[in-house]
């Protein structure tokens, strides 16, 4: 038996977050925490933990809910940290652009990249539209290329005009 079966049992007891964590890459580590909360040794086997989980007392379930809360808290903290890193990255890049403009320079490299991405997008779209006999494999490559180019253009607009993430969050608060 592995930790994924224990994850299913945890999920059936209303411990969805804990079940997800047990079924993930950190399953064995989380399994040790669950085992300890159930009064087993931290190195208990998955079948032992599943058996104890199936007959868990209300006090043990409260301990497991506390473990779930810690997992959620750790995930939120990690998300906030990633957000800070992303924000600093964007601020540094925008600051660089501002410094270039103040020094009288243009960011020619970025402008050229946007133009090339747009021209490539238009060229591929035109080729697909004009050519009726494109092989399926080539069409798949064209579709992937168009997707990548649209992502690049979207990132450029996001950089220039700000993240839409803040707008989405603001709308959710209303």
Residue, then its C-alpha position, 0 to 999 in steps of 0.5 A: x500500500x502507498x500514501x495515495x490510498x491513505x490520501x483517499x481515506x483522509x479525503x473521505x473523512x473531510x480532510x481534503x487538504x491533508x488528502x491532497x498533501x498525502x497524495x503529492x510528492x511530500x506524501x511520506x513526510x506528511x504521512x509521518x505527521x499524520x502517523x504521529x497525530x494518530x499516536x503511531x511512530x513517525x515512520x509507520x507504514x501507510x497501511x498502519x496509518x490508514x487503519x488508524x485513520x479509519x478508526x480515528x478518535x475525534x481528538x485525533x481528527x482535531x489534530x489532523x485538522x490542525x495539520x491541515x491548517x498548517x499546510x494551508x498556512x505554509x502554502x499561503x506563505x509560499x504563495x506570498x513569497x513568490x508574489x513578492x519575488x515576481x513583483x520585485x522582478x517586474x519593478x526592477x525591469x521597469x526601473x531599468x526601462x525608466x533609467x534608460x529613458x531618463x538617460x535618453x536611450x530607448x530599449x531597442x532590444x525590447x521593441x525589436x522583440x515585440x515587433x518580431x513576435x508580432x510579424x511572426x504571428x501575422x506571417x504564420x496566421x497568413x500562411x495558415x489562411x492562404x495554404x489549404x494543404x498544410x500537413x497536420x504535423x506542420x499545422x500543429x507546429x504552427x498552432x503551438x508557435x502562434x500560442x507561444x507568440x501570443x503569450x509573448x505579446x501578452x507578456x509584453x503588454x502586461x509589462x508595459x501596462x501592468x498586471x491584470x492580477x491586481x485588477x482581478x483581485x480588486x474585482x473579487x473584493x467588491 
